[in-house]
Amino acid sequence: MANVIGIDVGGTNLRVGVFEGHQLIQETRFQADFSHICHTHSPSQAWEKIISITSTGIRNVLVQFPDVQHIGMGFPGFIDPNTQTVAQSPNFPGLDHVNLAQDLGEVLQKKVIVENDALAAAYGEYCLAGKPDTGLIYIGLGTGLGGGLIHAGRPFAGQHGVAMEVGHIIVEPNGRPCGCGNNGCVEQYASASGVATSYHTLSGQRLSAYEIAQRADDGDALALEAYRQAAIYLAQMLATVVKVVDVPNIVVGGGMCHAWHLMKTAFDIQLETDLIPVLRGKLSVTPSHTHDIAGMLGAAQLALLHNTHLS
């Protein structure tokens, strides 16, 4: 079985995994603060740096695995399923209508498939769960908040690549401004950056979500409140989503999974309150137990799926 590369792009790092089937053979991490680059450079300069950093990282891996023919990448943003262009990336401002698959493929001289990062993670979780017939919803809690839906065995991106962009469901009318251009999106409250903003509002201190979780574990009331608020907004959003997409399996992943124990009680209470009665007690909401490889695996498997579909 030929090796496949799956890439997971985060706000501050780039993770490149080499897979044989579902088995991770090697993972390499690169510092790649694309968010900072986009905030401090013009769009064209930022794009050049992103392509340069990404291609260099992948090339280093290809030296060890020259037989790789398929490369998949999960990238945060609205990915047009027909053209593979990044229509917009709310957390990487300025990256509008850039063709990541084409530009990166030309540099590497290999075909690259690009999918939304949360959709890639959803497919990875789906594969590792044994491809359940009932499908799966994935909620990714990281710097931002993403979602992915696997339905009838296929990733569902929607007509314009914005299906399951649940982070941009408005939960607080006229609330905090969001990178997507709206205000009050759940991403601004239930993501790592949202928790940091909530804690700053409550305490006047600027800390990372990880540091806030440590304080919460030590009994800091304001840190606990920041995570409680995140849990409530997340549950309200998810209760809305499952009323539209009746899928019983929900996996919560991303970097904030380490703090799920701080959110679970408030989340469960709010979800039970907001669900319609027919759905109460029928959802399975679990934190990911895939050691954070789902994004890379899903990207790799989607690259294979895409090429199989074309052949």
C-alpha positions as CSV (number, residue, x, y, z in Angstrom):
1,M,0.0,0.0,0.0
2,A,1.5,3.4,-1.0
3,N,2.1,6.0,1.6
4,V,0.0,9.2,1.6
5,I,0.7,12.6,3.2
6,G,-2.0,14.4,5.2
7,I,-1.4,17.9,6.4
8,D,-3.2,19.8,9.2
9,V,-2.8,23.5,9.2
10,G,-3.4,25.3,12.5
11,G,-3.1,28.9,13.5
12,T,0.5,28.5,14.8
13,N,1.8,25.2,13.4
14,L,1.9,22.9,10.4
15,R,1.6,19.1,11.0
16,V,2.6,16.7,8.2
17,G,1.7,13.1,8.7
18,V,2.7,10.1,6.5
19,F,0.1,7.3,6.5
20,E,-0.1,3.8,5.3
21,G,-3.8,3.1,5.4
22,H,-5.0,4.5,8.7
23,Q,-1.6,3.9,10.3
24,L,0.5,7.0,11.1
25,I,4.1,6.2,10.1
26,Q,5.7,9.6,10.9
27,E,4.6,13.0,12.0
28,T,6.6,16.2,11.6
29,R,5.6,19.5,13.1
30,F,6.7,22.9,11.8
31,Q,6.4,26.3,13.4
32,A,4.1,28.2,11.0
33,D,2.3,31.1,12.5
34,F,0.1,31.8,9.5
35,S,-2.3,33.9,11.6
36,H,0.5,36.3,12.7
37,I,1.9,36.4,9.1
38,C,-1.5,37.4,7.7
39,H,-2.0,40.1,10.3
40,T,1.5,41.6,9.8
41,H,1.9,41.4,6.0
42,S,0.1,42.4,2.9
43,P,-2.1,39.6,1.4
44,S,0.3,38.9,-1.5
45,Q,3.4,38.9,0.9
46,A,1.5,36.6,3.3
47,W,0.5,34.2,0.6
48,E,4.1,34.0,-0.7
49,K,5.3,33.2,2.8
50,I,2.6,30.6,3.4
51,I,3.4,28.8,0.2
52,S,7.1,28.9,0.9
53,I,6.8,27.6,4.5
54,T,4.4,24.9,3.6
55,S,6.3,23.7,0.5
56,T,9.6,23.6,2.5
57,G,8.0,21.5,5.2
58,I,6.4,19.0,2.8
59,R,9.7,18.8,0.8
60,N,11.6,17.8,3.9
61,V,9.2,14.9,4.4
62,L,9.2,13.9,0.7
63,V,12.9,13.4,0.9
64,Q,12.3,10.5,3.3
65,F,9.2,9.3,1.4
66,P,9.8,10.0,-2.3
67,D,7.1,7.4,-3.3
68,V,4.3,9.5,-2.0
69,Q,1.9,10.4,-4.8
70,H,-1.1,11.7,-2.9
71,I,-1.1,14.8,-0.7
72,G,-4.1,16.1,1.2
73,M,-4.3,19.3,3.3
74,G,-6.9,20.5,5.8
75,F,-6.9,24.3,5.7
76,P,-9.0,26.6,7.9
77,G,-11.4,28.5,5.7
78,F,-14.2,28.3,3.1
79,I,-12.9,25.9,0.5
80,D,-14.7,25.9,-2.9
81,P,-15.3,22.2,-3.5
82,N,-15.3,22.7,-7.3
83,T,-12.2,24.9,-7.7
84,Q,-10.2,24.0,-4.5
85,T,-9.7,27.8,-4.0
86,V,-9.8,29.3,-0.5
87,A,-12.7,31.7,-0.9
88,Q,-12.1,33.2,2.6
89,S,-10.3,32.3,5.8
90,P,-11.7,34.3,8.7
91,N,-8.7,33.6,10.9
92,F,-6.2,34.3,8.2
93,P,-7.3,37.7,7.0
94,G,-6.5,38.7,3.4
95,L,-6.5,35.2,2.0
96,D,-9.5,35.6,-0.3
97,H,-9.9,33.6,-3.5
98,V,-6.4,32.1,-3.4
99,N,-5.7,28.7,-5.1
100,L,-3.8,26.8,-2.5
101,A,-4.0,23.4,-4.3
102,Q,-2.8,24.8,-7.6
103,D,0.0,27.1,-6.2
104,L,1.4,24.5,-3.8
105,G,1.0,21.7,-6.4
106,E,3.1,23.7,-8.9
107,V,5.9,24.2,-6.4
108,L,5.9,20.5,-5.3
109,Q,5.2,19.1,-8.8
110,K,2.6,16.9,-7.2
111,K,-1.2,16.9,-7.0
112,V,-2.5,18.5,-3.8
113,I,-6.0,18.2,-2.6
114,V,-7.3,20.9,-0.2
115,E,-10.3,20.5,2.1
116,N,-11.6,22.5,5.0
117,D,-9.7,21.5,8.2
118,A,-12.7,20.6,10.2
119,L,-14.2,18.5,7.4
120,A,-10.9,16.7,7.1
121,A,-10.9,16.0,10.8
122,A,-14.5,14.8,10.6
123,Y,-13.5,12.3,7.9
124,G,-10.5,11.2,10.0
125,E,-12.7,10.6,13.0
126,Y,-15.2,8.8,10.9
127,C,-12.5,6.4,9.5
128,L,-11.1,5.7,12.9
129,A,-14.6,5.1,14.3
130,G,-15.1,2.3,11.8
131,K,-17.2,4.4,9.4
132,P,-20.5,4.2,11.3
133,D,-23.6,4.0,9.1
134,T,-25.2,6.8,11.0
135,G,-22.6,9.3,10.0
136,L,-20.8,11.8,12.2
137,I,-20.6,15.4,13.1
138,Y,-17.2,16.8,14.2
139,I,-16.8,20.0,16.2
140,G,-13.2,21.4,16.3
141,L,-12.3,23.6,19.2
142,G,-9.0,25.4,18.5
143,T,-8.0,29.0,17.8
144,G,-11.3,29.1,16.0
145,L,-14.3,26.8,15.9
146,G,-15.1,24.6,12.9
147,G,-17.4,21.8,12.0
148,G,-17.6,18.9,9.6
149,L,-20.3,16.5,8.5
150,I,-20.0,13.0,7.2
151,H,-23.2,11.8,5.7
152,A,-23.9,8.5,3.8
153,G,-20.2,7.8,3.9
154,R,-19.2,11.0,2.2
155,P,-17.9,14.3,3.5
156,F,-20.5,17.0,2.9
157,A,-19.0,20.4,1.9
158,G,-22.1,22.0,0.4
159,Q,-22.5,23.8,-2.9
160,H,-20.0,26.6,-1.9
161,G,-17.8,24.9,0.6
162,V,-19.4,26.5,3.7
163,A,-21.6,23.6,5.0
164,M,-21.1,23.1,8.7
165,E,-19.3,26.4,9.2
166,V,-20.9,26.2,12.7
167,G,-18.4,28.5,14.2
168,H,-20.2,31.3,12.4
169,I,-23.7,30.6,13.8
170,I,-24.7,33.8,15.6
171,V,-25.4,33.1,19.3
172,E,-25.1,36.7,20.6
173,P,-26.9,39.3,18.4
174,N,-24.6,42.3,17.9
175,G,-22.0,40.6,20.0
176,R,-18.2,40.3,19.5
177,P,-16.9,41.1,16.0
178,C,-15.8,38.0,14.0
179,G,-13.3,37.6,11.2
180,C,-16.0,36.4,8.9
181,G,-17.6,39.9,8.9
182,N,-20.5,39.3,11.3
183,N,-20.9,39.8,15.0
184,G,-21.7,37.4,17.8
185,C,-20.6,34.2,16.2
186,V,-20.2,31.2,18.5
187,E,-16.5,31.1,17.5
188,Q,-16.0,34.3,19.4
189,Y,-17.1,32.7,22.7
190,A,-16.5,28.9,22.6
191,S,-13.1,28.7,20.9
192,A,-9.7,29.1,22.6
193,S,-9.6,32.7,21.5
194,G,-13.1,33.2,22.7
195,V,-12.3,31.8,26.2
196,A,-9.3,34.1,26.3
197,T,-11.5,37.1,25.4
198,S,-14.1,36.1,28.0
199,Y,-11.4,35.8,30.7
200,H,-10.0,39.2,29.8
201,T,-13.4,40.7,30.0
202,L,-14.0,39.1,33.4
203,S,-10.5,39.7,35.0
204,G,-8.7,42.3,32.9
205,Q,-5.9,39.7,32.3
206,R,-4.8,38.4,29.0
207,L,-3.9,34.7,29.1
208,S,-4.1,31.8,26.7
209,A,-6.9,29.3,26.9
210,Y,-4.4,26.7,28.2
211,E,-3.3,29.0,31.0
212,I,-6.9,29.8,31.9
213,A,-7.6,26.1,32.1
214,Q,-4.8,25.7,34.5
215,R,-6.2,28.4,36.7
216,A,-9.6,26.8,36.5
217,D,-8.2,23.5,37.6
218,D,-6.8,25.4,40.6
219,G,-10.2,26.8,41.4
220,D,-10.0,30.3,39.9
221,A,-13.7,31.3,39.8
222,L,-13.3,33.7,36.8
223,A,-11.4,31.0,34.8
224,L,-14.2,28.5,35.6
225,E,-16.8,31.1,34.5
226,A,-15.0,31.7,31.1
227,Y,-15.2,28.0,30.4
228,R,-18.7,27.7,31.6
229,Q,-19.8,30.4,29.2
230,A,-18.0,28.7,26.4
231,A,-19.8,25.4,27.2
232,I,-23.2,27.1,27.2
233,Y,-22.7,28.8,23.8
234,L,-21.3,25.6,22.3
235,A,-24.3,23.6,23.5
236,Q,-26.8,26.2,22.2
237,M,-25.1,26.0,18.8
238,L,-25.0,22.2,18.7
239,A,-28.7,21.9,19.7
240,T,-29.5,24.0,16.7
241,V,-27.3,22.0,14.3
242,V,-28.8,18.6,15.2
243,K,-32.3,19.9,14.7
244,V,-31.2,20.6,11.1
245,V,-28.9,17.6,10.6
246,D,-30.2,14.6,12.5
247,V,-26.9,12.8,13.2
248,P,-26.5,11.1,16.6
249,N,-22.7,10.9,16.7
250,I,-20.8,14.1,17.7
251,V,-17.1,14.2,18.3
252,V,-15.5,17.2,19.9
253,G,-11.8,17.6,19.0
254,G,-9.1,20.2,18.7
255,G,-6.7,21.7,21.1
256,M,-9.3,22.6,23.7
257,C,-10.2,19.0,24.3
258,H,-7.7,19.2,27.2
259,A,-10.3,21.4,28.9
260,W,-13.4,19.3,28.2
261,H,-13.7,18.4,31.8
262,L,-14.2,22.1,32.6
263,M,-17.0,22.3,30.1
264,K,-18.9,19.0,30.3
265,T,-21.3,19.7,33.1
266,A,-22.5,23.0,31.9
267,F,-22.6,21.7,28.3
268,D,-24.7,18.7,29.1
269,I,-27.2,20.7,31.1
270,Q,-27.6,23.4,28.4
271,L,-27.8,20.8,25.5
272,E,-30.5,18.8,27.3
273,T,-32.4,22.1,27.9
274,D,-32.2,23.3,24.3
275,L,-32.8,20.0,22.4
276,I,-36.2,19.2,21.2
277,P,-37.7,16.4,23.4
278,V,-37.5,13.8,20.7
279,L,-33.7,14.1,20.6
280,R,-33.1,14.2,24.3
281,G,-31.0,11.2,25.5
282,K,-30.3,10.1,21.9
283,L,-27.1,12.0,21.1
284,S,-23.6,10.7,21.7
285,V,-21.2,13.7,22.4
286,T,-17.7,12.6,23.1
287,P,-14.3,14.2,23.2
288,S,-11.9,12.9,20.5
289,H,-9.6,10.0,21.6
290,T,-7.6,10.0,18.4
291,H,-4.5,11.7,19.8
292,D,-5.2,14.7,17.5
293,I,-4.3,12.8,14.3
294,A,-7.8,13.0,12.8
295,G,-7.1,16.1,10.8
296,M,-4.0,14.7,9.1
297,L,-5.6,11.3,8.6
298,G,-8.7,12.8,7.1
299,A,-6.8,15.0,4.7
300,A,-4.8,12.0,3.6
301,Q,-7.9,9.8,3.1
302,L,-9.8,12.6,1.3
303,A,-6.8,12.9,-1.1
304,L,-7.2,9.2,-1.9
305,L,-11.0,9.5,-2.1
306,H,-10.7,12.4,-4.5
307,N,-8.3,10.7,-6.8
308,T,-10.4,7.5,-6.7
309,H,-13.5,9.5,-7.6
310,L,-11.7,11.0,-10.6
311,S,-10.3,7.8,-11.9
